[in-house]
Amino acid sequence: MISFPNGKINLGLHVLEKRTDGFHNIETVFYPIPWTDALEIIPSSGKETEIKTSGLRVYGTRDKNLCLRAAQLLHNLPPVSIHLHKTIPVGAGLGGGSSDAAHTLLLLNRICKLGLDSASLEKHAASLGSDCAFFIQNKPAFASGRGERIEPISLKLKSYFAVVVKPRVHIRTAVAYDGIRPLKKRTGLKEIIGKPVEQWKDTLVNDFEQSIFELYPGLRNIKKKLYNNGAVYASMSGSGSSVYGLFREEKNLSAYFRSCTLWQGWLS
Protein backbone atom coordinates (compact mmCIF):
# COMPACT_ATOMS: atom_id res chain seq x y z
CA MET A 1 0.00 0.00 0.00
CA ILE A 2 1.31 3.43 -0.97
CA SER A 3 0.63 6.92 0.35
CA PHE A 4 2.13 10.32 -0.35
CA PRO A 5 3.03 12.19 2.87
CA ASN A 6 2.71 15.91 2.23
CA GLY A 7 4.40 18.89 3.82
CA LYS A 8 2.95 21.93 5.56
CA ILE A 9 3.65 25.61 5.96
CA ASN A 10 3.24 27.71 9.09
CA LEU A 11 0.95 30.71 8.80
CA GLY A 12 2.37 32.82 11.60
CA LEU A 13 4.19 31.46 14.63
CA HIS A 14 4.10 33.02 18.09
CA VAL A 15 6.43 31.77 20.81
CA LEU A 16 4.55 32.50 24.03
CA GLU A 17 6.65 31.18 26.92
CA LYS A 18 9.23 28.63 27.96
CA ARG A 19 7.82 25.61 29.76
CA THR A 20 9.17 23.80 32.78
CA ASP A 21 9.97 20.77 30.59
CA GLY A 22 12.35 22.83 28.47
CA PHE A 23 10.00 23.16 25.50
CA HIS A 24 8.13 26.33 24.52
CA ASN A 25 4.41 27.01 24.26
CA ILE A 26 3.58 28.31 20.82
CA GLU A 27 0.62 29.14 18.65
CA THR A 28 0.65 28.72 14.90
CA VAL A 29 -1.54 27.69 11.99
CA PHE A 30 -0.53 24.63 10.00
CA TYR A 31 -1.63 24.50 6.37
CA PRO A 32 -1.00 21.40 4.19
CA ILE A 33 0.82 21.79 0.88
CA PRO A 34 0.94 19.19 -1.93
CA TRP A 35 4.72 18.76 -1.90
CA THR A 36 4.99 15.06 -1.11
CA ASP A 37 7.26 12.17 -0.31
CA ALA A 38 6.24 8.62 -1.29
CA LEU A 39 5.74 5.89 1.30
CA GLU A 40 5.14 2.21 0.59
CA ILE A 41 4.45 -0.43 3.24
CA ILE A 42 4.01 -4.11 2.37
CA PRO A 43 4.08 -7.36 4.37
CA SER A 44 7.58 -8.71 4.91
CA SER A 45 8.80 -12.29 4.75
CA GLY A 46 11.55 -11.43 7.22
CA LYS A 47 11.49 -11.72 10.98
CA GLU A 48 11.45 -7.98 11.72
CA THR A 49 10.29 -4.72 10.20
CA GLU A 50 12.77 -3.23 7.75
CA ILE A 51 13.10 0.19 6.15
CA LYS A 52 14.75 1.42 2.98
CA THR A 53 15.03 4.99 1.75
CA SER A 54 15.70 6.65 -1.59
CA GLY A 55 15.67 10.15 -2.99
CA LEU A 56 17.03 12.86 -0.72
CA ARG A 57 19.36 11.65 2.00
CA VAL A 58 17.73 10.81 5.34
CA TYR A 59 20.17 11.64 8.12
CA GLY A 60 20.57 9.79 11.39
CA THR A 61 20.82 6.17 12.43
CA ARG A 62 18.22 3.53 11.57
CA ASP A 63 16.86 3.40 15.12
CA LYS A 64 16.05 7.14 14.97
CA ASN A 65 14.11 6.95 11.71
CA LEU A 66 10.66 8.37 12.41
CA CYS A 67 8.84 5.86 10.21
CA LEU A 68 10.45 2.97 12.04
CA ARG A 69 9.78 4.58 15.42
CA ALA A 70 6.14 5.06 14.41
CA ALA A 71 5.84 1.37 13.56
CA GLN A 72 7.38 0.41 16.90
CA LEU A 73 4.65 2.33 18.75
CA LEU A 74 2.03 -0.12 17.48
CA HIS A 75 2.31 -3.43 19.32
CA ASN A 76 1.82 -6.95 17.99
CA LEU A 77 2.33 -5.97 14.36
CA PRO A 78 3.51 -8.53 11.81
CA PRO A 79 6.84 -7.66 10.13
CA VAL A 80 6.51 -5.15 7.30
CA SER A 81 8.81 -3.66 4.71
CA ILE A 82 8.85 0.16 4.55
CA HIS A 83 10.21 2.10 1.58
CA LEU A 84 10.39 5.88 1.89
CA HIS A 85 11.27 8.04 -1.10
CA LYS A 86 12.20 11.56 0.05
CA THR A 87 11.56 14.68 -2.01
CA ILE A 88 10.64 17.12 0.80
CA PRO A 89 13.92 18.60 2.08
CA VAL A 90 14.92 17.95 5.67
CA GLY A 91 15.54 20.88 8.02
CA ALA A 92 13.16 22.99 6.00
CA GLY A 93 10.36 23.80 8.46
CA LEU A 94 7.94 21.88 6.22
CA GLY A 95 7.26 18.93 8.53
CA GLY A 96 8.33 16.28 6.04
CA GLY A 97 9.69 13.83 8.61
CA SER A 98 6.67 14.30 10.86
CA SER A 99 4.35 13.68 7.92
CA ASP A 100 6.23 10.49 7.01
CA ALA A 101 5.78 9.23 10.57
CA ALA A 102 2.08 10.13 10.72
CA HIS A 103 1.40 8.46 7.37
CA THR A 104 3.21 5.36 8.60
CA LEU A 105 0.74 5.18 11.47
CA LEU A 106 -2.18 5.72 9.10
CA LEU A 107 -1.02 3.05 6.65
CA LEU A 108 -0.30 0.47 9.33
CA ASN A 109 -3.69 1.13 10.89
CA ARG A 110 -5.31 0.28 7.54
CA ILE A 111 -3.03 -2.58 6.50
CA CYS A 112 -3.16 -4.36 9.86
CA LYS A 113 -6.81 -3.44 10.52
CA LEU A 114 -6.01 -2.07 13.97
CA GLY A 115 -9.19 -0.02 14.24
CA LEU A 116 -7.49 2.97 15.87
CA ASP A 117 -9.49 6.21 15.73
CA SER A 118 -8.02 9.63 14.93
CA ALA A 119 -7.63 10.56 18.60
CA SER A 120 -5.55 7.45 19.29
CA LEU A 121 -3.43 7.99 16.20
CA GLU A 122 -2.87 11.64 17.13
CA LYS A 123 -1.74 10.61 20.60
CA HIS A 124 0.81 8.23 19.12
CA ALA A 125 1.92 10.84 16.60
CA ALA A 126 2.37 13.54 19.25
CA SER A 127 4.91 11.34 21.03
CA LEU A 128 7.07 11.37 17.90
CA GLY A 129 7.21 15.11 17.23
CA SER A 130 5.50 18.38 18.04
CA ASP A 131 3.85 18.82 14.63
CA CYS A 132 3.33 15.13 13.88
CA ALA A 133 -0.25 14.94 15.14
CA PHE A 134 -1.36 17.54 12.60
CA PHE A 135 -0.78 15.15 9.71
CA ILE A 136 -3.27 12.57 11.00
CA GLN A 137 -6.27 14.64 9.89
CA ASN A 138 -4.12 16.75 7.57
CA LYS A 139 -6.44 19.74 7.43
CA PRO A 140 -5.82 23.44 8.19
CA ALA A 141 -5.48 23.71 11.95
CA PHE A 142 -4.63 26.03 14.80
CA ALA A 143 -1.86 24.45 16.86
CA SER A 144 -0.90 25.27 20.44
CA GLY A 145 1.10 23.79 23.29
CA ARG A 146 4.32 22.45 21.74
CA GLY A 147 2.38 22.28 18.48
CA GLU A 148 0.72 18.99 19.32
CA ARG A 149 -2.67 20.43 20.34
CA ILE A 150 -4.61 20.52 17.09
CA GLU A 151 -7.84 22.44 16.49
CA PRO A 152 -9.26 22.32 12.93
CA ILE A 153 -10.13 25.73 11.50
CA SER A 154 -12.11 26.92 8.51
CA LEU A 155 -9.44 28.34 6.21
CA LYS A 156 -9.27 27.82 2.46
CA LEU A 157 -6.38 29.06 0.34
CA LYS A 158 -7.18 27.09 -2.81
CA SER A 159 -7.23 30.30 -4.87
CA TYR A 160 -3.57 30.95 -3.97
CA PHE A 161 -0.46 29.77 -5.77
CA ALA A 162 2.42 28.98 -3.43
CA VAL A 163 6.13 29.21 -4.09
CA VAL A 164 8.30 27.50 -1.47
CA VAL A 165 12.02 28.23 -1.52
CA LYS A 166 14.49 26.03 0.39
CA PRO A 167 18.05 27.46 0.38
CA ARG A 168 21.17 25.51 1.21
CA VAL A 169 20.88 26.39 4.88
CA HIS A 170 20.09 24.02 7.75
CA ILE A 171 18.90 25.64 10.97
CA ARG A 172 18.96 23.57 14.13
CA THR A 173 15.81 24.05 16.21
CA ALA A 174 17.87 24.70 19.36
CA VAL A 175 19.70 27.55 17.60
CA ALA A 176 16.40 29.02 16.43
CA TYR A 177 14.97 29.06 19.96
CA ASP A 178 18.15 30.58 21.41
CA GLY A 179 17.31 33.85 19.70
CA ILE A 180 13.69 33.97 20.84
CA ARG A 181 12.26 36.32 23.47
CA PRO A 182 8.76 35.00 24.26
CA LEU A 183 5.95 37.54 24.12
CA LYS A 184 2.48 36.68 25.44
CA LYS A 185 0.51 39.93 25.23
CA ARG A 186 -0.44 40.64 21.61
CA THR A 187 -3.20 39.98 19.12
CA GLY A 188 -3.78 36.24 18.89
CA LEU A 189 -3.23 34.31 15.70
CA LYS A 190 -6.83 33.20 15.51
CA GLU A 191 -7.93 36.81 15.16
CA ILE A 192 -5.24 37.69 12.63
CA ILE A 193 -5.78 34.64 10.45
CA GLY A 194 -9.47 35.50 10.13
CA LYS A 195 -8.62 38.67 8.20
CA PRO A 196 -8.12 38.78 4.40
CA VAL A 197 -4.76 37.39 3.25
CA GLU A 198 -3.89 40.79 1.77
CA GLN A 199 -3.83 42.19 5.33
CA TRP A 200 -1.47 39.54 6.72
CA LYS A 201 1.76 41.19 5.56
CA ASP A 202 2.03 43.59 8.50
CA THR A 203 0.25 41.53 11.17
CA LEU A 204 0.90 37.80 10.68
CA VAL A 205 4.44 37.25 11.92
CA ASN A 206 6.79 34.34 12.53
CA ASP A 207 8.74 35.11 15.71
CA PHE A 208 11.77 33.18 14.48
CA GLU A 209 12.37 35.53 11.57
CA GLN A 210 13.90 38.39 13.55
CA SER A 211 16.84 36.42 14.94
CA ILE A 212 17.18 33.90 12.08
CA PHE A 213 17.31 36.65 9.45
CA GLU A 214 20.14 38.29 11.40
CA LEU A 215 22.10 35.02 11.30
CA TYR A 216 21.18 34.22 7.69
CA PRO A 217 20.47 37.46 5.77
CA GLY A 218 19.97 35.46 2.59
CA LEU A 219 16.63 34.29 3.97
CA ARG A 220 15.49 37.90 4.33
CA ASN A 221 16.49 38.49 0.71
CA ILE A 222 14.40 35.50 -0.40
CA LYS A 223 11.37 36.97 1.34
CA LYS A 224 11.99 40.36 -0.32
CA LYS A 225 12.26 38.72 -3.75
CA LEU A 226 8.94 36.96 -3.23
CA TYR A 227 7.24 40.25 -2.38
CA ASN A 228 8.98 42.01 -5.29
CA ASN A 229 7.55 39.37 -7.62
CA GLY A 230 3.99 39.95 -6.46
CA ALA A 231 3.43 37.81 -3.37
CA VAL A 232 0.49 39.01 -1.28
CA TYR A 233 2.06 37.32 1.74
CA ALA A 234 5.48 35.80 2.40
CA SER A 235 7.02 34.21 5.47
CA MET A 236 9.53 31.73 6.77
CA SER A 237 7.94 28.39 7.63
CA GLY A 238 8.49 27.13 11.17
CA SER A 239 12.06 27.68 12.34
CA GLY A 240 13.25 27.61 8.73
CA SER A 241 14.96 27.47 6.50
CA SER A 242 12.18 27.44 3.87
CA VAL A 243 10.55 30.73 2.90
CA TYR A 244 7.27 30.77 0.98
CA GLY A 245 5.12 33.26 -0.85
CA LEU A 246 1.39 33.23 -1.63
CA PHE A 247 0.33 34.61 -5.01
CA ARG A 248 -3.00 35.35 -6.66
CA GLU A 249 -1.74 34.00 -9.99
CA GLU A 250 0.54 31.22 -11.18
CA LYS A 251 4.25 32.03 -11.13
CA ASN A 252 7.47 30.45 -12.29
CA LEU A 253 10.28 31.89 -10.19
CA SER A 254 12.91 29.26 -10.95
CA ALA A 255 15.21 31.85 -12.53
CA TYR A 256 15.28 33.87 -9.31
CA PHE A 257 16.28 30.98 -7.04
CA ARG A 258 18.66 28.83 -9.08
CA SER A 259 20.75 27.76 -6.08
CA CYS A 260 17.72 26.71 -4.02
CA THR A 261 15.28 23.82 -4.02
CA LEU A 262 11.94 25.11 -5.25
CA TRP A 263 8.34 23.88 -5.11
CA GLN A 264 5.56 25.77 -6.89
CA GLY A 265 1.88 24.85 -7.03
CA TRP A 266 -1.71 25.69 -6.23
CA LEU A 267 -2.92 25.11 -2.68
CA SER A 268 -6.02 23.05 -2.01
N, C-alpha and C positions, 0 to 999 in steps of 0.2 A: 504494500500500500504506500502511496506517495502523497506528500503534501508539500506546500510551498510556503514556508515560514516567511512572513513579511516583516519589514522594519516599521519604525514609527518616527515621528518628529515630536518635539516638545513645543507646544504653544505657550510660551511664557514659563518661567520657573522661578519661584520665590523660595529662598532658604530662610526659614522662620526662626529656628533655634537649634542649638546643639542639645542632644539628648544625653541622658545618663549612661546609655549603652555605647556612647561614642559615635553613633550615627546622628544625622540631622533630620528634623522635621521639615518637610517641604510641601509646597503645593504646585501643581503643574497640570497641564492638559496634554494627554497623549492622543495623538491622531495617527491612525494607520496609513502607511504608504505602500503602494504595490511594487516595491523593490524587494525581491524575494531570493531566498536560498532555495534549495531543493532537498527534501528529506525523504528517504525511502526506508521502510522497516518491513522485513520479511522474516518468517520463521527460520531458525537456524538449526542445522543438523549437528552443531557442536554442543559442547557441554556448558558453555557460558555465553552470555551476550557479548557480541563483538561490535566494534565500530571502525569504519573507514571514512576518510575524508578526502575530498578533492576540491579543485578550485583554489580560492585564496587560502593561504596558509592559516591553520588554526594553531595558535600558540598554546604552550602548556603541556603538562604530562597527561597521559591517557586517563588517569584517575580523576583529573580535574575537569575533564570534558563535561559540559553541562548536559548534553544529551544522555551520556552514560549515567551521570548522577541522577538525572530525572528518572531513568529506567530503574535505578536502584531504589528509588523511593517507593516503588510499587512492588509489594511482596508477592511471592509465589507465582512469579511470571515464568513461562517457559523461555528458553534461550531464544534470542532474536538477533538478527544481523541488521545493523544500522549503517546507512551510507548517507553522509551529509556532504552536499556540494555547496561550497560557500561562494557567494557573489557579493553579499553585503559586507563592507569593510569592517574589521574589528577596530575598537577604540574610536568609534565614529560618533557616539551618542545617538545611534539609531536603533539600539536594542536588538541587534541581530542575534547575538548569543542567547539572550533571554527568550526570544521568539523561537529559536531552535529547540530550546528546552521545553517550552510550553507546548509546542506542536508535537514533541516526542510524547508527552503525557497524553495529549489528545489522541494521537494515533494508537498508542498502546491501549488506551481505554476502549477504543473501537475494535482493534484487532483481537484483543484478549477478552472482550465482552465483560469488562469489569463493572460496568454499571455505575461508575462514579459520576455524580452531578457536578455542575459548574463550581459550586461552592467548595466541594472537596478538592477538585482539580486546582482551584485558585489557591487553596491553602497549601497544597504541595508545591505549587509554582512559587509562592511567596518565600518559601524556605530556600529557594535556589538563587533568587536575586530580587532586588527591590522593584524592578519594573516587569518582572516575569509574569505576575498574575494578570496583568493587562491583556496579554496575548491569548488568554483562554477564551474570553468573549470577543476580543479583537474589534471593539467598537470605540468610537470617540468617548473619552472618559476623563473625569476630573480625578486626579490622584493626590493623596495626602499621606501623612505618616512618613515612612521612608520612601513612599511611592507605591507601596503594596496595597493601600486602601483605595479601592476602585469604585467610582460612582459614575455610571453611564450618564452622558449628557446628550442633549439634542443639538448637534452641531454638524452641518453639512457643508463641505468645501468642494463638492464635485464640480463646481463651475470654475475651479482654480487649477492652473497648471503649475506644478512644482518643479523647481530646479534645485537639486541637492548636490553640494560641492564638498568633496572630501579631499583636503590637501594631504601632503605627506608629513603630517604631524600627528603624533600620538600623545594624548594628554592623560596622565594617570589621574584617577579620581581623587586620590589623596592630595595631589598637588592642586587640583582645582578647588577643593574645599579649604586648603590652607589660605587662600586669598579672599575667602568669604567673610563678611561681617553681617551676621543674621539681622534681619529687620522685620519686626512683627506688625507694626502699626502702619498700614497703608491700604489702599484699595485692593480688595481681594480679587483673585483671578476670575472667579465665577462672574463677578460684575463686569470686569473688563472684557472677557471673552464673549459676553452677550451683545457687545456693541458691533457695528459693522466692521469688517476686516480693514477697510480703508482708514479707520480710526485707531488701529492697533499700533501703528508705527511709533507713536510717542507715549503709549501707555502700557503696552504689553512687553514686559522686559524679562530677560533671562539674567538672573543675578550673577552668573558665572562670567558673563561677557566682560565686565569691567576689569577684573584682574587677569583673565585669560588673554584678552586683547593687548594688555600691557606686555605680557610675556611673549605673545605671538602676534605681532602687528599685522602679519599677512592675513590673519583671519578677519581683522577689521577691514582690510582692503577688499576681501571677497564680499563682505556684506555691502560695502559701498558700491562695488561693481554691479551687484544684483539690483540695488536701488537705481543706479544710473541706467540700467537696461530696462527699467519699467516695473520692477517689483512693487506691489502695493504693500507688501510686508516681507521683512527679512529678519532672520535671527539665527543664532547658533542653536543647535539641538543638544539638549542635555548639557553635559560638561565638555562637549566638543569631541572631535574637532570639526565635525560637519557643520556647514552653514547652508541654509536653504532660503529660497525666495518663493513667494506666491505671486502668480501673474494672472491677469485676466484673459490672456491669450497665449497660444502656444509659442514657445521660444526654442531656439537652438543656440545655446551659449558655449558650445564646445570650443570655439576659437578663443574665447576669453579665459578658459581654464585648462589649457593644454597639459599642464603638469599635475593636474588633479584627477581623481576619479569622479565621474559625473553620472548622475541619474536624472532623467527628465521625463515627466509624464503627468497625465491628468489624475487628480485625486478622485476618490469615489466616496 
